[in-house]
Amino acid sequence: MFTAAERYQFDVLGYIVRRQVLPPDLIARMNDALARLEGRGPDELPEACVPSWTPVINEYRLMGLLEADPTFWELIDHPCFTEVADAVVPQPYRLAEAYSITRLQGLGVPLHSQPEARYRWTEQGPKSHLLKMAISLSDVGPDDGPMVVFDGSHKIDVPFPFSRIHPDWKPVGNDPEMEQAFLAENADQIKTDWEDIPGYTEIHVQAGDVIFMSDDMWHGAKALQSGKRRRTLYYSYVPYHYPNWHGIPYSKELKSKVSPSQLKLLAGPFVGTRYACHDTSELAEDLPFPHLPNSARDLSRFAAFRNDDGSGAEDLSGPVRAALEKLTVARADENGSAPLGKARFEVSGDGGGTFSLDLSAAGARLVPGAVDAPDCVIEVSAADLAGLAEGREDPVQMFYEGRARARGDIRLAMRLADRWGG
């Protein structure tokens, strides 16, 4: 059960660690399965199992891990996981990702957080929209690239001011050019040893330990300095309407083979259909976001939109203009009516070009061309913007699938995606 002590620690710190909850025989089988998979390319794996290799960090990842070996199915609905998810994740919930990371000697993982987790305290206890489990298949000590967390940072409302990269990291020669570019990032942030940042904690683990965390907590990993091979699995539970985090759907073959309780966690995502008081047996498993003509969401009411200087935006194609105009609708966010900033859109394909949105003041403004010093640059195709305008596309899914990319202030891009989805 999720104990009172764990409940307290999860709220105060943002994570708990359960020690030795997975048996040695299961750990051995999962290590053997990963050893058979590591280093394979896309043509050597199932279509829904996507590999990647990062030379700077010297890590090999397998997204869609469940497609590669049934050994990993045992964790989908493992009681140790689901009893924490039952307490922390708003129900009903689903499994949004299952992937592995195998690291060798290399630089560490930069600090990051996922604000989509939206941690909060409720009358029912702590709640998070992204509960991540880091399952240790290896013993990890101080020199083995341990996870680093900042206690309580899942609750902070101010921007994280410190460098995402540890100032002591030195290239190890896996890819010198990429390593130098990697270390040059975040030059405008405060160069501080992570160990001196309030809340710093290294989590040292043994094989079979599991870290449960709200993913909006700031975290990363130290450089791996030993000669050890470090293997970790990551599984995440989210509310039923959240899509798979890496945009990779579970295959029909996988869903035909798992148990009924596992299938329930792999189904969806669902939008407005999974409620206990409704019979959903006859509903389609995957439903699109609805488009409501002639309602408050209908884009025709912006047909007369004009820029502040009295000029139109005739050089934008109709679908592109309709999609971008939706972002100019004034809407109070969670902080009241705070300004958002300036975003530049690089739109490819027919009807594309460079367009900008100035949302830095109370009135939002759409302008053809580029603005000076944009806070965020978003790359997307005209076809996908047309899908947004017509209600056929989900902006968050587009980002997860790599069809939309953002540089600069990622939080601004996420808030714009929220406007599209709202």
ABEGO torsion letter per residue (X at the ends): XBBAAAAAAAAAAGBBBBBGABBAAAAAAAAAAAAAABGBBAAABBAABBBBBBAAAGBBBBBGAAAABAAAAAAAABAAAAAAAAAABBOBBBBABBBBBBBBBEBBBBBBBBAAAGBBBBAAEBBBABBBBBBBABBBBAAAGBBBBBBGAAABABBBABBABBAABBBAGABAAAAAAAAABGAABBBBBAAABBGBBBBBBBBGBBBBBBAABBBBBBBBABABBBBBBBBBBBBAABBBAAGBBBBAAAAAABBAAAAAAABOBBBGABBAABBAAABBABBBBBBBBGBAABAAAAAABBBAAGBBBAABBAAAAAAAAAAABBBBBAAEABBAEBBBBBBBEBGBEBBBBBAABABBBBBBEBBBGBABBBBBBAAAAAAAAAGABBAAAAAAAGABBBBEBAAAAAAAAAAAAX
